[in-house]
Amino acid sequence: MSGRETTERALAVHRLLNAQLPVPAEPLPMARHIPLPDVHPPKAGLVATLARRHSSYSFSDDPLALSVLSALLRFSMGVQRFVPAYGVEQYPLSMAPSAGGLDILRAYAVVRRVEGLDHGVYRYEPTSHALVQLTDTDPGPGLERAYLQEEFVWQPAASVAITARLDVAFDKYPLRHYRTLHVDSGVAVQNLYLVATALGLAGCAVAGFDDAAVGTLLGLAENEIPTMLFATGHPA
C-alpha cells in the first residue's frame, strides 16, 4: 500500500473518531519570516522542575517577552542536533524525539500578547529557529471556536498548537503509526510543560478542541492534523 493510500485511510479513521467531515482550510495569506532571539537554557534542576510541573487554568494579563516564547519553542521543539540520515549530511533531530527521527510534528504559536509580535498565527521553523507569520489579526474568535473550554480562549498570552503530518508519517510507516504519532505528540507536550515550568510560566495541555476549527485557524492542509493545544502565559 502506498503512503498516499495509507494517509487516506488514516484520515478516514481520524474523521470517524472526531465525528467530522473534512473542512478544507484556506491557506493563510502571510509568510513573513521573523528570526527569534538566541536564548540560554533555563537554569532549573530537572527534579525540581518535575516537582513543580502542573496544569494551570488561570493566567495573568501580562504579555510574554519574545525571548521567553523563543526559549519555550527552542528547548521543547527546536533542533537538538544534526546527524547524517535520509540521504543528507545534516538531518535535524528534534528536542522532542519522534519515531524514526521523522519531521512529523509541527508547532504553531497562536499569539495574543507577546511583546514584539503582532497578534496572529505563526508557524515555528525549528531549523532556522524562526517564526513564519501567517496572519496579523486577533486569533481570539478562532480560538473561541476551537477550544471547548472558554478559560483557555482569552486568558493565556499564547497557545502552542502541535500538529502531525500524515504524509510524512505514512511514507515510511504503516497505518498503525496513527497511534505512534500521538505518542510523539505527547512527548512534545511533556517538553512544553517542563520548559514552561523552568521558565516560570503557567501552562496547560488541552485535548478538548474542535479539529476542524483548529485546522481553519492554522490553515492546515488536509494531511496535517492537530493533536494538542498548549495554553501558556504568566501565572495569575
N, C-alpha and C positions, 0 to 999 in steps of 0.2 A: 504494500500500500504506500502511495506517495505521501510526502509531507503535506501537500495541499489537501489530499483526501482525509488524512488524519486530522488536520486542522478543522476541516468542515465537520467531522464527527465530534470533535471536542466542543466546537461552538454549539452544536445541537444539544449536547449534554448541558453546557453552560446555560443555554436559553431555557431548557426544561427545568433546571434547578432554580432559576430565577423567575420562572413563570412569565417571561417577557419575550416578545418577538423582537428581532433586531431593529434598532432605530439608527439608520445611518447618520453618523455625526458629520457635520460640515467641518472641513479643515479650518483651523483658526487662522486669522488673517495675517498676524505679525510674525516676524522672525528676527527680532533684534537680539544680537549676541552681547551678553553682559558678563565680562570676566568677574569672578568672585575673588575677594581678597585672600591672600595666603594667611593661614592661621596655624597656631601651635595647638597640639593636642591638649585637651583639658587635663589639669593636674588633679586627678582624683583616683583613689585606690579602687580596685575592682570590687573587693568585698564590701567596702563602704558604699560604693555606688549600688551594688545589688541590694544592700540592706535598705537603702533609701528609695529605690525604684518602686513607683506605684502609679496607678492611673488617677488622673485629676479630671474633675468635672467643672472646675471654675478657674477662670483666668483673669488677670488684671487687664486694664485698658492700655498698659504701656506697650509701645511698639518694640519689636525686636531690632537690635543692631544688625546691620548687614553682616558683620563679622561673625555674629552668633549663628545666623542662618547658614553662613558659609561653613562654619565648623560642624554644625549638625549634619549637613549633607556630606561634607568631606569625609568625616570619620564614621558615618553609618553606611553610606552607599557610594563613596568615592572609590578611586583605584587604590588597591593595596600594593600591587607590584605588577611588573610586566614579565612575561615568560614567552619562550618560543612555543607556539601552538597554532593549530588550524592554518598552517601554511604561512604564518607571519612570524617575524623575529620578535616583535614587541606586542604580544597579545595582552590586553589588560585583564587582570583578575580583580574582582571587587572585594571591598571590605565585607560585603555580605555574600559569602560563597554560594554558588549555585551548582546544581548537578552538571557535571562535565565542564564547569567553568564557563558555561554559555552566557552570552549577553542577553539574558531573558528579561530581567527586571528593569523597569524604568521608574524614575521618581519625578514627580511634578510638584512644584511649590505653588499652592494657591494662596496668594498674598493679600491680606487686608491691611496689616500695619507692620511694615518693615522699613526702617529708615533707609533712604536712598533708592527705594524701589517704588514704582507705581503700583497701585493695587491692580491685580490681574492674575493671569495664569502663566507659569513659567515651567519649561522642561529643563531638568538638570542634565548637563552633559559631563559625566564623571571624568573622561579622559582629559578634557581641557579645563576641568573644574570651572565651569561657567554655566550661566543660565541663558536659555533662549526664551525671550519674552514672546508670548503667544497672543495675549490680549492686554489692553490697558483700561478695562472697565471693571467696576466693582464686582467681584465674584460672589458677593453676598446672596443675590437672588438665585444664582445657580447652586450655591451651597444649600440654600433653603430647600430646593427641590431634591438635592442629593442626600443630605443627612436625614435620617429618620428621627433623630433626637435634636430638638431645637437648640439645646445649650451649646452644641458644637458649631452652630452656624455663625453667630455674631461675636461670641466672646474670644475665641482664640485669635492670636495675631496672624497665624498662618496654619494651613493644613498641608501635610505632605501626602500625596496620593501615590500609592505603589501600584504599578500595572505589570502585567506579564504578556510577553509577545509570543503568541501561539505558533506563529510561522517559524520562529527561531527554534522553539522547543521541539516541534514535531518534524523539523528537517533532520533531527538526529534521533529522537526517541519515539516509542510507540504511544498509543493513546493513554496507557496507564500513567504517563508522565503528567497528565492533567492533575493528578493528586500531588505529584512531587513539586510542581511549580508553586503550589500553595504552601508547601513546606518551605521552599526557598523564600517565599514572601514572608513567612513567619520569622525566619532568621533575620531578615531586614528589619522587621518590626522590633524585634528584641534589640537590635543595634540602635534603632531610633530611641527606644526607651532608655538604654544605658547612656548614650551620648547626651541626650536631652537632660537626664538626671545629673550627669557630670558637669553640664553647663549651667545647672541651677534652674532649668526650665521645668514647667509643668507639661505633661503630655498624656494623651490617651489614644490608644488604638481603637478604631471604630469599624466594626464589620456591618453595622446597621446602616446601609445606604442603598439607594436605588441605582442599579448598574447602568441603566440607560441614561439617567440624569448625569451620572459621573462621566460617562462616555461623551455626552454632549458638552459638558463643562470643559473637558480636556481636549476635545476634538479628536477622539481616538479613532483609528482605523478599526474595521470590524475584527481584524485578527489580533487586536490588543485589548485585553480585558482588565478592568480594575479588580484588585484583590484586597486592598485595605486602605483606609484613610487613617492618618495620624494627626490629630489636632494638637497644636502646641502654642505656647506663649509663656509669658512670665506668670508665676503663681499669684493667685489673688491674695 
